[in-house]
Amino acid sequence: MYNRRKFIKSSALGASLAAISTQSFAKVLTGADVERSALPVVISTWPFGVAANEEAWKTLVKGGRALDAVEAGVKIPEADLKNHSVGKAGYPDRDGHVTLDACIMDEQGNCGAVAGMEYIAHPISVARLVMEKTPHVLLVGDGATQFAVEQGFKKEKLLTPESEKAWHEWLKTARYKPEINSETKTYDPNTAPGSKGNHDTIGMLAIDTKGNISGACTTSGMAWKIHGRVGDSPIIGAGLYVDNEVGGATSTGVGEEVIRNVGSFLVVELMRQGYSPEDACKEAVKRIIRKKPQTAKEIQVGFLAINKKGEYGAYAIQKGFSFAVCNAQKQDLIIDGKSFY
């Protein structure tokens, strides 16, 4: 099913990404390289997107709905205890609370989200129920947890021993500064993605065999954040946006800057105007830089997009942003896409 000349091996649980050499299987995405992918196709952010894509593909290859695929896909990193930037094992805020954010959006423009939710391991599934069973888009904090429990989710402790140890170590200095590309720098099959950094997110976009697009985004947010802080990931139009006539976009990095520019909505609207996915992501990045050039030099923000044709692209402020692609021809980790700096 997959072209494995570049990608060595992956499993649905992301347990095997052995002996990674970015030079051996990386594909640098340029304007000339962007190809029309045979449908279905699924793309997602960061190295842990490979295992997530593989799980999503199980739904897509059977002719399933893109919405079901993205939910199933991002649940893989949500459940991965080695992943400290998404889901159950996420790093806590500065008070020791693990709070989770997620949103989901389907081909009809329906959407749901949760933010600052504690004690529930799969926020993406709660977000979907917000979309399907309430008149609302976003539930937060204790209200989100209450809703999840009412829907049959079990409360559990999310602060794992490893994350708690890291939090106590952080408390010695209490220094808060996001590390650029922490996911790519530290990703190893035997260690935690992002274990030395303090963010990030998985954003996923899929097109099914009917040509319908859905997306999902989930995160534990910035480690050591102020209790109550919410970034872009659960905000429709910022961390994720889908328009089935045009395409979809998602973001990663420092969410405050994405929110200020309504980044994913901007990318989709640029594609509506005729921009390629890569060029639309590039323009969104440039807008962030133009508004705050000094801030932009010290942070990472990346956008990932796909259009109705199945063409995909990405652009980031800093080098090192990576994303995973899966279709009938390949399961590749694409690394070092274009960046401003």
C-alpha positions as CSV (number, residue, x, y, z in Angstrom):
1,M,0.0,0.0,0.0
2,Y,2.8,2.4,0.9
3,N,5.9,3.5,-0.8
4,R,8.5,2.6,1.9
5,R,11.7,3.6,0.1
6,K,11.8,6.7,2.2
7,F,9.9,5.7,5.3
8,I,11.4,2.8,7.2
9,K,8.5,1.5,9.3
10,S,5.6,2.7,11.4
11,S,2.9,1.2,13.5
12,A,-0.5,2.4,14.6
13,L,0.9,3.1,18.0
14,G,4.0,4.8,16.7
15,A,6.2,2.2,18.4
16,S,8.7,1.8,15.6
17,L,10.4,4.6,13.7
18,A,13.8,3.1,13.9
19,A,17.1,4.6,12.8
20,I,15.6,7.7,11.4
21,S,17.8,9.6,9.0
22,T,16.1,12.7,7.8
23,Q,18.4,12.9,4.8
24,S,17.6,9.3,3.8
25,F,13.8,9.7,3.4
26,A,13.1,13.4,3.6
27,K,11.3,15.1,0.8
28,V,11.7,18.8,0.6
29,L,8.4,20.4,-0.4
30,T,8.8,23.0,-3.1
31,G,6.3,24.7,-5.4
32,A,7.4,22.4,-8.2
33,D,7.1,19.3,-6.1
34,V,3.6,19.8,-5.0
35,E,1.7,17.0,-6.6
36,R,-2.0,16.1,-7.0
37,S,-2.5,13.1,-4.7
38,A,-4.8,10.3,-5.6
39,L,-7.7,10.3,-3.2
40,P,-8.1,9.5,-0.4
41,V,-5.2,11.4,1.3
42,V,-4.4,12.3,4.9
43,I,-1.8,14.8,6.2
44,S,-0.8,15.8,9.7
45,T,1.8,17.7,11.6
46,W,5.1,16.5,13.1
47,P,6.7,13.1,13.2
48,F,4.1,11.6,15.4
49,G,1.7,12.3,12.5
50,V,3.0,9.2,10.7
51,A,1.4,6.7,13.1
52,A,-1.7,8.9,13.3
53,N,-2.0,8.9,9.5
54,E,-1.7,5.2,9.4
55,E,-4.6,4.8,11.8
56,A,-6.7,7.3,9.8
57,W,-5.9,5.5,6.6
58,K,-7.6,2.3,7.9
59,T,-10.9,4.3,7.6
60,L,-10.2,6.1,4.4
61,V,-9.0,3.0,2.5
62,K,-12.3,1.3,3.2
63,G,-14.2,4.2,1.7
64,G,-15.0,5.7,5.2
65,R,-15.8,9.3,6.0
66,A,-13.0,11.7,6.5
67,L,-14.5,12.8,9.8
68,D,-14.2,9.3,11.2
69,A,-10.7,9.1,9.9
70,V,-9.3,12.2,11.5
71,E,-10.9,11.4,14.9
72,A,-9.4,7.9,14.9
73,G,-6.1,9.2,13.6
74,V,-5.4,11.9,16.3
75,K,-6.5,9.6,19.1
76,I,-3.2,7.7,18.5
77,P,-1.0,10.5,19.8
78,E,-3.6,11.4,22.4
79,A,-3.1,7.9,23.9
80,D,0.7,7.8,23.4
81,L,2.3,8.0,26.9
82,K,5.6,9.0,25.3
83,N,4.0,12.1,23.7
84,H,4.2,15.0,26.2
85,S,2.6,17.5,23.9
86,V,-0.7,15.8,23.1
87,G,-3.3,14.0,25.2
88,K,-3.0,11.9,28.4
89,A,0.7,12.3,29.0
90,G,0.8,16.0,28.2
91,Y,3.0,18.3,30.3
92,P,1.0,20.2,32.9
93,D,0.6,23.9,33.5
94,R,2.7,25.7,36.1
95,D,0.2,24.6,38.8
96,G,0.5,20.9,37.9
97,H,-2.9,20.6,36.0
98,V,-3.0,18.7,32.7
99,T,-5.5,20.6,30.6
100,L,-6.4,19.4,27.1
101,D,-7.8,21.3,24.0
102,A,-9.2,20.0,20.8
103,C,-11.5,20.8,17.9
104,I,-13.0,19.0,14.9
105,M,-14.7,20.1,11.7
106,D,-16.5,18.2,9.0
107,E,-17.3,18.7,5.3
108,Q,-20.6,20.4,6.1
109,G,-19.1,23.1,8.2
110,N,-20.2,21.5,11.5
111,C,-17.6,21.9,14.3
112,G,-17.1,21.3,17.9
113,A,-14.4,22.0,20.5
114,V,-13.3,21.7,24.1
115,A,-10.7,23.7,25.9
116,G,-9.0,23.6,29.3
117,M,-10.6,20.2,29.9
118,E,-9.2,18.0,32.7
119,Y,-9.4,14.3,33.5
120,I,-10.6,13.1,30.1
121,A,-8.0,11.4,27.9
122,H,-9.5,11.9,24.4
123,P,-10.6,15.5,24.0
124,I,-11.1,15.0,20.2
125,S,-13.9,12.6,20.8
126,V,-15.5,14.9,23.3
127,A,-15.2,17.8,20.8
128,R,-17.0,15.6,18.2
129,L,-19.9,15.1,20.6
130,V,-20.1,18.8,21.3
131,M,-20.5,19.2,17.5
132,E,-23.1,16.4,17.2
133,K,-25.1,16.5,20.4
134,T,-25.2,20.2,21.5
135,P,-26.2,23.5,19.9
136,H,-22.7,24.9,20.8
137,V,-19.3,24.9,19.3
138,L,-17.0,25.2,22.3
139,L,-17.2,23.9,25.9
140,V,-14.5,24.8,28.4
141,G,-13.0,23.8,31.8
142,D,-15.2,22.1,34.3
143,G,-18.2,22.3,31.9
144,A,-16.4,20.4,29.3
145,T,-15.4,17.7,31.8
146,Q,-19.0,17.5,33.1
147,F,-20.3,17.1,29.6
148,A,-17.8,14.3,28.8
149,V,-18.8,12.4,31.9
150,E,-22.5,12.7,31.0
151,Q,-21.6,11.2,27.6
152,G,-20.0,8.2,29.2
153,F,-16.3,9.2,29.4
154,K,-14.5,8.1,32.5
155,K,-12.5,10.6,34.6
156,E,-8.9,9.6,35.1
157,K,-5.7,11.1,36.3
158,L,-3.8,12.6,33.4
159,L,-0.6,13.6,35.1
160,T,1.8,10.7,34.5
161,P,4.8,10.0,36.7
162,E,7.1,11.1,33.8
163,S,5.3,14.3,33.3
164,E,5.1,15.0,37.0
165,K,8.8,14.5,37.3
166,A,9.4,16.9,34.4
167,W,7.1,19.5,36.1
168,H,9.0,19.3,39.4
169,E,12.3,19.8,37.5
170,W,10.8,22.8,35.8
171,L,9.7,24.3,39.1
172,K,13.4,24.6,40.1
173,T,13.8,27.5,37.7
174,A,10.2,28.2,36.6
175,R,11.5,29.5,33.3
176,Y,8.8,29.8,30.6
177,K,10.1,29.9,27.0
178,P,8.8,27.8,24.1
179,E,11.6,25.8,22.3
180,I,11.5,26.0,18.5
181,N,10.9,22.7,16.8
182,S,11.2,20.7,20.0
183,E,9.2,17.9,18.3
184,T,11.6,17.4,15.5
185,K,14.7,17.8,17.6
186,T,13.8,15.2,20.1
187,Y,11.7,12.7,18.2
188,D,13.1,9.2,18.6
189,P,11.2,5.9,18.6
190,N,12.5,5.2,22.2
191,T,11.9,8.6,23.7
192,A,9.1,11.1,23.8
193,P,8.5,13.5,21.0
194,G,9.0,17.0,22.3
195,S,10.2,15.7,25.6
196,K,12.8,18.4,25.9
197,G,10.5,21.2,24.6
198,N,7.2,22.5,25.8
199,H,4.7,22.4,23.0
200,D,3.0,21.2,20.4
201,T,0.0,20.0,18.5
202,I,-1.2,17.5,16.0
203,G,-3.3,18.9,13.3
204,M,-4.8,16.5,10.7
205,L,-6.6,17.0,7.4
206,A,-8.2,14.3,5.3
207,I,-10.0,13.9,2.0
208,D,-12.1,10.7,1.6
209,T,-12.9,8.8,-1.6
210,K,-16.0,11.1,-2.1
211,G,-13.8,14.1,-2.1
212,N,-15.1,15.4,1.3
213,I,-12.7,17.1,3.7
214,S,-12.6,17.0,7.5
215,G,-10.0,18.1,10.0
216,A,-9.0,17.6,13.7
217,C,-6.6,19.4,16.0
218,T,-5.6,18.3,19.5
219,T,-3.0,19.3,22.1
220,S,-2.1,19.6,25.8
221,G,-1.0,23.1,25.0
222,M,2.1,24.9,26.2
223,A,3.8,23.2,29.0
224,W,4.1,25.3,32.2
225,K,1.5,27.8,30.9
226,I,-0.6,29.9,33.3
227,H,-3.5,27.9,34.5
228,G,-6.5,28.6,32.2
229,R,-4.4,29.5,29.1
230,V,-5.9,28.3,25.8
231,G,-4.0,28.5,22.5
232,D,-5.2,28.2,19.0
233,S,-5.8,24.5,18.8
234,P,-9.5,24.4,19.9
235,I,-10.3,27.7,18.1
236,I,-12.1,27.2,14.8
237,G,-10.5,29.5,12.2
238,A,-7.3,29.7,14.2
239,G,-6.0,26.1,14.8
240,L,-8.2,24.5,12.2
241,Y,-10.6,25.4,9.4
242,V,-12.3,23.4,6.7
243,D,-14.3,24.6,3.7
244,N,-15.4,21.7,1.6
245,E,-15.5,23.8,-1.6
246,V,-11.9,24.9,-1.2
247,G,-9.8,22.9,1.3
248,G,-8.6,22.9,4.8
249,A,-5.8,24.2,7.0
250,T,-4.3,23.6,10.4
251,S,-1.5,25.2,12.4
252,T,1.2,24.4,15.0
253,G,3.5,26.4,17.2
254,V,2.8,29.4,19.4
255,G,-0.9,29.7,19.3
256,E,-1.2,33.3,20.5
257,E,0.2,34.5,17.1
258,V,-2.1,32.2,15.2
259,I,-5.1,33.5,17.0
260,R,-4.2,37.1,16.4
261,N,-4.2,36.4,12.6
262,V,-7.0,33.8,12.5
263,G,-4.4,31.8,10.7
264,S,-6.1,28.7,9.4
265,F,-9.1,30.6,8.1
266,L,-6.7,33.0,6.4
267,V,-5.0,30.1,4.6
268,V,-8.2,28.7,3.3
269,E,-9.4,32.0,2.1
270,L,-6.1,32.5,0.3
271,M,-6.6,29.2,-1.4
272,R,-10.1,30.3,-2.4
273,Q,-8.4,33.2,-4.2
274,G,-6.2,30.8,-6.2
275,Y,-3.2,30.4,-4.0
276,S,-1.6,27.0,-3.9
277,P,-1.6,25.4,-0.4
278,E,2.1,26.2,0.1
279,D,1.8,29.8,-1.1
280,A,-1.3,30.3,1.1
281,C,0.6,29.0,4.1
282,K,3.6,31.2,3.2
283,E,1.4,34.3,3.0
284,A,-0.1,33.6,6.5
285,V,3.4,33.2,7.9
286,K,4.5,36.5,6.3
287,R,1.5,38.2,7.9
288,I,2.6,37.1,11.4
289,I,6.1,38.3,10.7
290,R,5.1,41.7,9.3
291,K,3.0,42.4,12.4
292,K,5.6,41.3,14.9
293,P,9.0,40.9,13.3
294,Q,11.0,40.8,16.5
295,T,8.7,38.3,18.2
296,A,8.7,36.1,15.1
297,K,12.5,35.6,15.2
298,E,12.1,33.8,18.5
299,I,9.1,31.5,17.9
300,Q,7.8,28.9,15.6
301,V,4.5,28.9,13.8
302,G,3.8,26.6,10.9
303,F,0.7,26.1,8.7
304,L,-0.3,22.9,6.8
305,A,-3.0,22.9,4.1
306,I,-4.7,20.8,1.5
307,N,-6.9,21.9,-1.3
308,K,-9.9,20.2,-2.9
309,K,-7.7,18.6,-5.6
310,G,-5.6,16.8,-2.9
311,E,-2.6,19.1,-3.4
312,Y,-0.9,19.9,-0.1
313,G,1.7,22.3,1.2
314,A,3.2,23.9,4.3
315,Y,5.2,26.9,5.4
316,A,6.7,27.9,8.7
317,I,8.5,30.8,10.3
318,Q,11.6,28.7,11.2
319,K,13.3,25.8,9.6
320,G,12.5,22.3,10.8
321,F,8.7,22.1,10.6
322,S,7.8,18.6,9.4
323,F,4.6,16.9,8.5
324,A,3.4,13.4,7.4
325,V,1.5,12.4,4.3
326,C,-0.3,9.2,3.5
327,N,-2.1,8.2,0.3
328,A,-2.3,5.1,-1.8
329,Q,1.2,5.7,-3.1
330,K,3.2,6.6,-0.1
331,Q,3.5,7.0,3.7
332,D,6.3,9.6,3.9
333,L,7.5,12.0,6.6
334,I,8.1,15.3,4.8
335,I,10.7,17.4,6.6
336,D,12.3,20.8,6.2
337,G,9.5,22.4,4.1
338,K,10.1,26.0,3.2
339,S,10.4,28.6,6.0
340,F,11.0,32.3,6.3
341,Y,14.1,32.1,8.4
